[in-house]
Amino acid sequence: MRLRFIGIDPDTGKNGSPTAWVDLETADILIQSYTADEETRAQCVENPAPGHVKGIPDHETVVRIPARLVPVLREACDAAERAQL
């Protein structure tokens, strides 16, 4: 796996900064961010994707992405698209 660092949350310090990378072999986007709190997780469970059962599978989690990271995610999406070509 070869990862390309895309960017971090511009408003955080040296610890725990939400971060985005792109896997250059699969074009997957990897995100480090805040773990959603129980209230948020419960809301996600109660509002499942259409056609899906309620619940969060054991191999998945809910991650909260701060809005200020949107420009970094746009760049990550562009990089992922380029990696697929």
Secondary structure, DSSP 8 states (H G I E B T S, - for coil): --EEEEEE-TT--SSS--EEEEETTT--EEEE-EE--HHHHHHHHHS--TT--SS--TT---EE--GGGHHHHHHHHHHHHHHH-
